[in-house]
């Protein structure tokens, strides 16, 4: 299963960080298959009363995901993603049932800003699991209303398990850096009621 270690956040919270088992890490062809799932246009969200496209591609699978004044309508879970969901269900939490993919093209300066995941429709207390594939990027966590900060360098196959309470007390982001020119896929698994 996943090899996870605890990273203390210094305020009584923690995240678990580890790696996919080698059998789940896609080869170049598998990565391309997942990359080619991205929609032709970015998802549009509502911020400050305006509709704006996200600076990356996104698609929900299995369960609709409501956030930032919009709904990312789910498609059926493709065969290439089921193995990640089933493995995380066995290793982390059997309630995981929704998948959200984010595709980041470094050449297009794709990123995600500081935020907390929407809790709309989520099972209270269930963790959020993120699997990173492709280019190395910084996964930055910041304590809400405090000085705490943790930068995790996520590489191909990195797994982050964020307890429900951490999403309430900390934000996270994936900033774009000048050297980020490759492609990354983020697979986020959540538990919907």
C-alpha positions as CSV (number, residue, x, y, z in Angstrom):
1,X,0.0,0.0,0.0
2,X,1.1,3.6,0.5
3,X,4.2,4.2,2.6
4,X,3.2,7.2,4.7
5,X,5.1,9.3,7.3
6,X,3.8,11.9,9.6
7,X,4.7,15.6,9.1
8,X,3.8,17.7,12.1
9,X,2.5,21.1,11.4
10,X,3.4,22.5,14.8
11,X,-0.1,23.4,16.1
12,X,-1.3,19.9,16.9
13,X,-2.2,19.1,13.3
14,X,-0.3,16.9,10.9
15,X,-0.3,15.6,7.3
16,X,0.8,12.2,6.1
17,X,3.2,12.1,3.1
18,X,4.4,9.1,1.2
19,X,4.7,7.5,-2.2
20,X,2.6,5.3,-4.5
21,X,3.6,1.7,-4.7
22,X,5.7,1.2,-7.9
23,X,2.9,-0.9,-9.5
24,X,0.6,2.2,-9.4
25,X,3.1,4.7,-10.8
26,X,2.2,5.2,-14.5
27,X,4.8,4.8,-17.2
28,X,5.2,7.4,-19.9
29,X,2.3,6.0,-21.9
30,X,0.0,5.8,-18.8
31,X,0.8,9.4,-18.0
32,X,0.0,10.5,-21.5
33,X,-3.4,8.6,-21.3
34,X,-4.2,10.5,-18.1
35,X,-2.9,13.8,-19.5
36,X,-5.1,13.4,-22.6
37,X,-8.2,13.3,-20.4
38,X,-8.0,17.0,-19.7
39,X,-10.9,19.1,-21.0
40,X,-10.4,21.5,-23.9
41,X,-11.1,24.6,-21.7
42,X,-10.5,25.5,-18.1
43,X,-13.3,25.1,-15.6
44,X,-15.0,28.5,-14.8
45,X,-15.6,29.6,-11.2
46,X,-17.2,32.6,-9.6
47,X,-14.9,34.9,-7.6
48,X,-15.7,38.4,-6.3
49,X,-19.0,38.3,-8.4
50,X,-17.2,37.5,-11.6
51,X,-16.9,34.3,-13.6
52,X,-13.2,33.5,-14.3
53,X,-11.5,30.5,-15.8
54,X,-9.2,28.5,-13.5
55,X,-5.4,28.7,-14.3
56,X,-5.3,25.0,-15.0
57,X,-7.7,22.3,-16.3
58,X,-10.0,20.4,-13.9
59,X,-12.5,17.6,-14.1
60,X,-14.5,15.8,-11.4
61,X,-15.2,12.1,-11.7
62,X,-17.6,9.9,-9.8
63,X,-19.2,12.7,-7.7
64,X,-20.0,16.3,-8.5
65,X,-17.8,18.8,-6.7
66,X,-19.2,22.2,-5.6
67,X,-16.8,25.0,-4.9
68,X,-16.3,28.7,-5.5
69,X,-19.8,29.3,-6.7
70,X,-19.8,26.6,-9.3
71,X,-20.3,22.9,-9.8
72,X,-17.8,20.7,-11.5
73,X,-20.2,18.1,-13.0
74,X,-18.7,14.6,-12.6
75,X,-18.0,12.2,-15.4
76,X,-17.9,8.4,-14.9
77,X,-14.5,7.3,-13.4
78,X,-12.3,6.2,-16.3
79,X,-10.6,2.8,-15.9
80,X,-7.2,4.4,-15.7
81,X,-8.2,6.3,-12.5
82,X,-10.0,3.4,-10.7
83,X,-6.8,1.8,-9.5
84,X,-5.8,5.0,-7.6
85,X,-9.2,5.3,-5.9
86,X,-9.4,1.6,-5.0
87,X,-5.9,1.6,-3.6
88,X,-6.5,4.8,-1.5
89,X,-9.8,3.3,-0.2
90,X,-7.9,0.2,1.0
91,X,-4.9,2.1,2.4
92,X,-6.5,5.3,3.8
93,X,-10.3,5.4,4.0
94,X,-12.9,3.2,2.5
95,X,-15.3,6.2,2.2
96,X,-13.3,7.8,-0.6
97,X,-15.7,8.0,-3.6
98,X,-15.0,11.1,-5.6
99,X,-12.0,12.1,-7.8
100,X,-11.0,15.5,-9.0
101,X,-8.1,15.9,-11.5
102,X,-6.1,19.1,-12.0
103,X,-3.8,19.3,-15.0
104,X,-0.9,21.7,-14.7
105,X,1.1,22.8,-17.7
106,X,4.2,24.7,-16.5
107,X,4.7,26.2,-19.9
108,X,1.3,27.8,-19.5
109,X,2.1,29.0,-15.9
110,X,-0.7,26.8,-14.5
111,X,-1.1,26.9,-10.7
112,X,-3.7,26.9,-7.9
113,X,-3.8,29.7,-5.4
114,X,-4.1,29.6,-1.6
115,X,-7.4,28.0,-0.6
116,X,-9.2,25.5,1.6
117,X,-11.1,22.7,-0.1
118,X,-14.8,23.2,-0.2
119,X,-16.6,21.0,2.4
120,X,-20.0,21.1,0.6
121,X,-21.2,17.5,0.4
122,X,-18.2,16.0,2.1
123,X,-18.4,13.4,4.8
124,X,-17.3,15.2,8.0
125,X,-14.1,13.8,9.4
126,X,-13.0,12.0,6.2
127,X,-9.4,12.8,4.9
128,X,-8.5,14.3,1.6
129,X,-5.9,12.4,-0.4
130,X,-3.8,14.0,-3.2
131,X,-1.6,12.0,-5.6
132,X,0.9,13.9,-7.7
133,X,2.1,12.6,-11.0
134,X,4.7,14.1,-13.3
135,X,6.8,17.2,-12.7
136,X,8.1,18.1,-9.3
137,X,6.2,21.1,-7.8
138,X,5.8,22.8,-4.4
139,X,2.7,22.0,-2.4
140,X,2.6,24.9,0.1
141,X,0.5,24.8,3.3
142,X,-0.2,27.9,5.5
143,X,-1.8,28.1,8.9
144,X,-4.9,30.2,8.8
145,X,-4.4,33.2,11.1
146,X,-1.0,32.0,12.2
147,X,2.6,32.0,11.1
148,X,2.9,28.3,10.3
149,X,4.0,27.3,6.8
150,X,5.2,24.0,5.3
151,X,6.5,23.6,1.8
152,X,6.4,20.0,0.5
153,X,8.2,19.2,-2.7
154,X,5.9,16.7,-4.4
155,X,7.4,14.5,-7.1
156,X,6.1,11.9,-9.4
157,X,4.1,9.4,-7.2
158,X,4.0,11.6,-4.0
159,X,0.9,11.0,-1.9
160,X,-0.4,13.5,0.7
161,X,-3.2,12.6,3.1
162,X,-4.7,15.7,4.7
163,X,-7.0,15.1,7.7
164,X,-10.3,16.8,7.6
165,X,-9.4,19.1,10.5
166,X,-6.2,20.3,8.7
167,X,-8.4,21.6,5.8
168,X,-10.3,23.7,8.3
169,X,-7.2,25.2,10.0
170,X,-4.7,25.4,7.1
171,X,-4.7,26.5,3.4
172,X,-2.8,24.9,0.6
173,X,-1.6,26.0,-2.9
174,X,0.6,24.9,-5.8
175,X,2.4,28.1,-6.9
176,X,4.0,28.5,-10.3
177,X,7.8,29.0,-10.1
178,X,10.1,30.2,-13.0
179,X,11.6,26.7,-13.4
180,X,8.2,25.0,-13.7
181,X,8.0,24.1,-17.3
182,X,6.8,20.5,-17.3
183,X,3.5,18.8,-16.8
184,X,1.9,17.7,-13.6
185,X,-1.4,15.9,-12.8
186,X,-3.0,16.1,-9.4
187,X,-5.5,13.4,-8.4
188,X,-7.5,14.4,-5.4
189,X,-9.8,11.9,-3.7
190,X,-12.6,12.9,-1.4
191,X,-15.5,11.3,0.5
192,X,-18.9,12.6,-0.5
193,X,-22.1,11.8,1.4
